[in-house]
Amino acid sequence: MALKTTTIELDGQTIILETGLFGAQAGG
């Protein structure tokens, strides 16, 4: 099962969320 990664830029910092793990908390 492949993980979908979401890249978010916050205050100049790059945050990568693995929705496969944090999807429930991050809202996908």
ROMARNU-678012 format. One line per 4 residues: number of its first residue (from 1); their letters; for each residue x, y negated, z of C-alpha. Coordinates in steps of 0.001 Angstrom, whole numbers. Layout:
BEGIN
NUM = a = X:Y:Z  ...
! end
This chain:
BEGIN
1 = malk = 0:0:0  1620:-3213:-1166  1772:-6223:1084  540:-9561:-159
5 = ttti = 2733:-12440:963  1421:-15952:1434  3919:-18795:1402  2989:-21914:3368
9 = eldg = 5033:-25092:3628  4637:-26787:6992  6684:-29831:7984  9315:-28861:5439
13 = qtii = 9567:-25340:6827  8705:-22343:4706  6459:-19858:6446  5837:-16492:4834
17 = letg = 2827:-14581:6073  2457:-10905:5359  -1281:-10598:5006  -930:-6836:5286
21 = lfga = -11:-7351:8932  -1446:-10729:9870  -4383:-10867:7446  -6885:-10506:10262
25 = qagg = -5384:-13376:12220  -4372:-15625:9334  -7688:-15120:7603  -6090:-13497:4595
! end
